[in-house]
C-alpha cells in the first residue's frame, strides 16, 4: 500500500489531481481524516493523510510492509531505536497496522 503523509493534505490532493488526474475521496477512519487516492477509472492508487501531531517526520510517500505480527515488529523497531508515528491499531476491513520512523529519519509502516 502506498500512502502520502503530509502537512497539507488538501494542497497535496489538488496537486495530484492536476498532475496525474487522481481524485481524493475522503473515507471515514477511526484515526481521523483520510482520503483514498483513485485513478480516473476508480482504481485505488493509495492513501493520503495529515502527519499526526508531534510525529517526527517530514511530508513524504511511504509504503506498508507486510509482516507476520504487526505488534511484535513494532515493538522490536521501538526497542531498536525507532520513534512511533502511530501505534498499532486495527482498521476495520483492512487489518492491523502501525508506523515508525527509523533512527535515520526514514518512515515505514507495518501491516
RONUNU-485367 format. One line per field, with one value per atom (N, C-alpha, C, CB): atom name; z, x, y. Coordinates in steps of 0.1 Angstrom, whole numbers, plus 5000, padded with zeros to 4 digits. Each point is the difference from the previous one (the first is absolute). Glycine has a CB too. Layout:
residues N
name	[CA  ...]
c3	[Z  ...]
c1	[X  ...]
c2	[Y  ...]
//
This chain:
residues 111
name	[N  CA  C  CB  N  CA  C  CB  N  CA  C  CB  N  CA  C  CB  N  CA  C  CB  N  CA  C  CB  N  CA  C  CB  N  CA  C  CB  N  CA  C  CB  N  CA  C  CB  N  CA  C  CB  N  CA  C  CB  N  CA  C  CB  N  CA  C  CB  N  CA  C  CB  N  CA  C  CB  N  CA  C  CB  N  CA  C  CB  N  CA  C  CB  N  CA  C  CB  N  CA  C  CB  N  CA  C  CB  N  CA  C  CB  N  CA  C  CB  N  CA  C  CB  N  CA  C  CB  N  CA  C  CB  N  CA  C  CB  N  CA  C  CB  N  CA  C  CB  N  CA  C  CB  N  CA  C  CB  N  CA  C  CB  N  CA  C  CB  N  CA  C  CB  N  CA  C  CB  N  CA  C  CB  N  CA  C  CB  N  CA  C  CB  N  CA  C  CB  N  CA  C  CB  N  CA  C  CB  N  CA  C  CB  N  CA  C  CB  N  CA  C  CB  N  CA  C  CB  N  CA  C  CB  N  CA  C  CB  N  CA  C  CB  N  CA  C  CB  N  CA  C  CB  N  CA  C  CB  N  CA  C  CB  N  CA  C  CB  N  CA  C  CB  N  CA  C  CB  N  CA  C  CB  N  CA  C  CB  N  CA  C  CB  N  CA  C  CB  N  CA  C  CB  N  CA  C  CB  N  CA  C  CB  N  CA  C  CB  N  CA  C  CB  N  CA  C  CB  N  CA  C  CB  N  CA  C  CB  N  CA  C  CB  N  CA  C  CB  N  CA  C  CB  N  CA  C  CB  N  CA  C  CB  N  CA  C  CB  N  CA  C  CB  N  CA  C  CB  N  CA  C  CB  N  CA  C  CB  N  CA  C  CB  N  CA  C  CB  N  CA  C  CB  N  CA  C  CB  N  CA  C  CB  N  CA  C  CB  N  CA  C  CB  N  CA  C  CB  N  CA  C  CB  N  CA  C  CB  N  CA  C  CB  N  CA  C  CB  N  CA  C  CB  N  CA  C  CB  N  CA  C  CB  N  CA  C  CB  N  CA  C  CB  N  CA  C  CB  N  CA  C  CB  N  CA  C  CB  N  CA  C  CB  N  CA  C  CB  N  CA  C  CB  N  CA  C  CB  N  CA  C  CB  N  CA  C  CB  N  CA  C  CB  N  CA  C  CB  N  CA  C  CB  N  CA  C  CB  N  CA  C  CB  N  CA  C  CB  N  CA  C  CB]
c3	[5000  5000  5000  5012  4980  5000  5007  4978  5029  5008  5000  5014  4984  5001  5014  4975  5033  5013  4998  5014  4988  4997  5010  4976  5024  5009  4994  5008  4979  4994  4990  5002  5003  4992  4988  5020  4983  4990  4988  5018  4985  4990  4992  5014  4993  4993  4991  5019  4986  4991  4988  5020  4981  4988  4991  5014  4991  4991  4992  5017  4990  4993  4990  5020  4983  4991  4987  5019  4982  4988  4993  5010  4997  4995  4994  5016  4991  4996  4997  5013  4990  4998  5011  4976  5035  5011  5008  5002  5003  5009  5014  4980  5029  5014  5006  5003  5002  5006  5015  4978  5030  5014  5005  5003  5005  5005  5015  4980  5027  5014  5006  5000  5010  5007  5014  4980  5029  5014  5005  5003  4989  5004  4995  4999  4994  4995  4985  5018  4976  4986  4991  5005  4985  4991  4986  5020  4970  4987  4992  5001  4991  4991  4987  5010  4984  4987  4990  5010  4980  4989  4986  5016  4975  4986  4994  4998  4990  4993  4999  4988  5010  4999  5013  4980  5031  5013  5008  4991  5003  5007  5010  4980  5031  5011  4997  5016  4987  4999  5013  4981  5029  5014  5009  4991  5020  5010  5002  5011  4996  5003  5013  4976  5033  5013  5005  5005  5005  5007  5009  4999  5002  5009  5014  4985  5023  5014  5008  4999  5009  5008  5008  5002  4998  5008  4993  5020  4969  4994  4994  4994  5009  4995  4986  5024  4967  4986  4991  5005  4982  4990  4991  5002  4990  4990  4990  5002  4994  4991  4998  5007  4982  4996  5008  4977  5027  5008  4995  5019  4986  4996  5013  4978  5021  5011  4996  5006  5004  4998  5007  4998  4995  5006  5009  4980  5033  5010  5006  5005  5001  5006  5013  4990  5018  5012  5002  5010  4987  5001  5013  4983  5028  5013  5004  5007  4990  5003  4992  5006  4981  4992  5005  4980  5023  5005  5013  4990  5019  5013  4997  5012  4979  4997  4994  4996  4996  4994  5011  4978  5031  5011  5008  5000  5003  5009  4993  5010  4976  4993  4997  4989  5017  4998  4992  5004  4991  4991  5009  4983  5010  5007  4993  5005  5003  4996  4993  5018  4970  4993  5003  4982  5019  5004  5006  4983  5028  5007  4992  5022  4982  4995  5001  5005  4984  5000  4991  5005  4997  4991  4992  5017  4970  4991  4994  4994  5010  4995  4985  5020  4977  4986  4993  4999  5008  4995  5007  4993  5020  5009  5009  4982  5024  5010  4993  5018  4987  4994  5011  4977  5020  5009  4991  5021  4985  4993  5009  4984  5010  5007  4991  5015  4992  4993  5005  4997  4994  5005  5005  4983  5023  5006  4991  5016  4970  4990  4996  4993  5011  4996  4989  5006  4989  4989  5006  4986  5008  5005  4993  5005  5003  4994  5008  4992  5002  5008  4998  4996  5014  4999  4999  5014  4979  4998  4998  4991]
c1	[5008  4992  5009  4981  5015  5008  4992  5011  4996  4992  5009  4988  5005  5007  4995  5001  5009  4998  5006  5000  4992  5004  4995  5000  5006  4996  4987  5024  4973  4989  4993  5012  4979  4993  4992  4999  4994  4992  5008  4984  5028  5009  5006  5005  4998  5006  4989  5016  4972  4989  4998  4989  5012  4998  5012  4987  5025  5012  4999  5013  4983  5000  4988  5011  4978  4989  5004  4984  5023  5005  5011  4994  5015  5012  4997  5014  4979  4998  4985  5020  4971  4986  4994  5005  5002  4994  4990  5021  4969  4990  5002  4983  5014  5001  4986  5023  4973  4987  5002  4991  5003  5001  4993  5001  5006  4995  5000  5008  4981  5000  5010  4976  5032  5010  4999  5015  4988  5000  5011  4990  5020  5011  4999  5014  4976  4998  4998  5014  4988  4998  5009  4992  5003  5008  4994  5007  5001  4995  5006  4998  4993  5005  5003  4986  5026  5004  4996  5019  4973  4995  5003  4982  5021  5001  4987  5020  4980  4987  4991  5012  4994  4991  4995  5014  4989  4995  5010  4977  5033  5009  5009  5000  5003  5007  5015  4984  5022  5014  5006  4996  4998  5005  4992  5023  4983  4993  5007  4992  5001  5005  4995  5001  5008  4996  5010  4990  5006  5008  5010  4982  5030  5010  4994  5020  4980  4995  5007  4993  5000  5007  5011  4978  5033  5012  5008  4987  5009  5007  5013  4979  5033  5013  5003  5007  4985  5002  4996  4997  5009  4996  4990  5023  4971  4990  5008  4986  5007  5006  4991  5022  4981  4994  5006  4995  4996  5005  4993  5005  5000  4994  4997  5012  4979  4997  5007  4978  5030  5007  4992  5022  4974  4993  5009  4985  5010  5007  4991  5016  4990  4991  4993  5016  4991  4994  5003  5003  4988  5002  5004  4983  5011  5003  5015  4976  5028  5013  5011  4991  5006  5009  5001  4995  4994  5000  5008  4978  5020  5008  5015  4980  5024  5014  5006  4996  4996  5005  5002  4988  5003  5001  5012  4976  5026  5011  5014  4985  5015  5012  5002  4997  4995  5003  4990  5023  4967  4990  4991  5000  4994  4990  4986  5017  4973  4987  4993  4998  4997  4991  4986  5017  4979  4987  5001  4988  5004  5000  4993  5001  5001  4993  4985  5019  4974  4986  4993  5003  4984  4992  4991  5000  5001  4991  4990  5018  4969  4990  5000  4986  5014  5000  5014  4977  5033  5013  5010  4995  5006  5009  5008  5001  5009  5008  5011  4995  5009  5011  5007  4988  5024  5007  5010  4996  5010  5010  5011  4982  5030  5012  5009  4999  5010  5011  5012  4988  5021  5012  5010  4996  5015  5010  5006  5004  4995  5006  4990  5015  4972  4990  4991  5015  4987  4991  4988  5020  4968  4988  4996  4992  5002  4994  4989  5023  4968  4988  4999  4988  5006  4998  4985  5021  4976  4987  4998  4995]
c2	[4988  5012  5012  4988  5022  5013  5010  4994  5015  5010  5013  4982  5029  5013  5006  5003  4999  5007  5014  4979  5031  5014  5010  4994  5018  5011  5007  5003  4994  5007  4991  5022  4969  4991  5006  4985  5026  5006  5005  5006  5000  5005  4989  5020  4969  4988  4994  4996  5003  4994  5008  4991  5022  5009  4998  5017  4982  4998  4987  5013  4976  4987  5000  4989  5018  5001  5006  5002  5009  5007  4993  5021  4974  4993  4986  5013  4979  4986  4996  4995  5015  4996  4992  5001  4998  4993  5008  4987  5006  5007  4995  5003  5005  4997  4999  5011  4977  4998  4998  4991  5018  4998  4987  5025  4968  4987  5000  4988  5009  4999  4991  5006  4998  4992  5004  4998  4992  5003  5009  4978  5024  5008  5015  4979  5024  5014  5000  5008  5004  5002  4991  5023  4971  4991  5001  4985  5015  5001  4988  5025  4968  4990  5008  4981  5016  5006  4990  5013  4992  4991  5005  4993  4998  5004  5003  4985  5020  5004  4988  5018  4970  4988  4994  4995  5012  4996  4991  5003  4992  4991  5008  4985  5008  5007  5001  4991  5020  5003  4999  5015  4990  5000  5009  4996  5008  5009  5013  4979  5030  5013  5004  5006  4999  5005  5010  4978  5030  5009  4993  5018  4987  4995  5002  5005  4985  5001  5011  4976  5031  5011  4994  5012  4994  4996  4989  5007  4987  4990  5005  4988  5006  5005  4996  4998  5008  4997  5011  4976  5024  5010  4994  5011  4998  4995  4990  5021  4968  4991  4988  5008  4985  4988  4988  5009  4982  4988  4988  5014  4975  4987  4992  5000  4991  4991  4987  5011  4983  4988  4989  5011  4978  4989  4993  4998  5000  4992  4990  5020  4970  4989  5005  4983  5026  5004  5015  4977  5032  5014  5005  5002  4993  5005  4996  4998  4989  4996  5008  4977  5025  5007  5015  4985  5021  5013  5001  5004  4987  5000  4998  4991  5001  4998  5013  4975  5031  5013  5010  4995  5007  5010  4996  5004  4983  4996  5003  4982  5018  5002  5015  4978  5031  5014  5008  4994  5000  5007  5009  4981  5028  5009  4997  5018  4981  4996  5012  4983  5015  5010  4997  5003  4984  4996  4986  5015  4983  4988  4989  5012  4976  4988  5003  4984  5015  5002  4990  5024  4974  4992  5009  4981  5017  5007  4990  5017  4985  4990  4998  5007  4980  4997  5000  5009  4996  5001  4991  5024  4978  4992  5009  4983  5011  5007  5007  4983  5029  5007  5009  5000  5005  5009  5007  4986  5025  5008  5004  5008  4993  5004  5009  4979  5028  5006  4994  5022  4973  4993  5010  4982  5013  5009  5010  4982  5016  5009  5010  4982  5017  5009  4995  5018  4970  4994  4994  4995  5008  4995  4987  5024  4967  4988  4996  4992  5000  4995  4985  5022  4972  4985  4997  4997  4993  4996  4985  5022]
//
